[in-house]
Amino acid sequence: MSLLTIISHFLFIALAFVGIQSLRLDRYIVLKDQRPLKLVIVMLSVTIGYSCSSFFLSFMDSVVHLSYLV
């Protein structure tokens, strides 16, 4: 279960990172130094990816335990 959790977290974080990069926010935010924007993108992708992964794992756990109701 822990291996599935780690893989799920990394997968969803990577998906969120690719999705946020596809928005091309650097076009709309003009900064001399783009490093703060890149840091915000990484932190935002970790936050979104971890939240989505936690939801997915919680949903899968609920589906597994659904059989105990019957």
N, C-alpha and C positions, 0 to 999 in steps of 0.2 A: 504494500500500500504506500509506503514512503517513497519508493522509486516512482510510482505513478504520480504522486504528488509533486515531486521535483520535476519530472518531465512535463507535467501539465503546467506548472508555474512558468518554466522556461519557454514552453511553446506559446502560451498566451501572451507573455511579455514580448516575445519576438513578433508575434502577430500585431500587437498594439504598436510596437515601435515602427514596423513597416507601414501600418495604417496612418500613424501620425506623420511620418516622413512624406507620405504621398500627398498630404495637404499642402506641402511647400510653404510653410509659415514664414520662411526667411524672405519670401517675396514681399510680404505685407509688413514685416517688422524690420525697419532699417536701423541697424546698429553698426557702430564702427567695428566692434568686436563681437563675433557671432557665438563665442563660447558660452555666455550665459543662456542664450536661446537653446543651444545644444544640450546643456545641462537640464533645462526645463523639459525638453522633449524626452530625455532619458528618464527623468523622475516621473513624468506624467505617464509614460509607457509602462513603467514598473507599477505604478498605482493602478492603472486601468487593467493591466495584464493580471496582476495579483488578485484584484477584485473579481474579474471574470473567471479566473481559475478556481477561486474559492467557491464561487457560485456553482460552477460546473461540478466540482468534487462533492459539494454538499448535495446537489441534485442527484448525482450518481449514488451517493450513500443513501439518500431517501428512497430511491428506486429499489436498491438492494433490500432495504428494511421494509419495503412495502409488502413483501410476501409474508411477513409475520402477522399482518392484519387479517389475512385470509385463513 
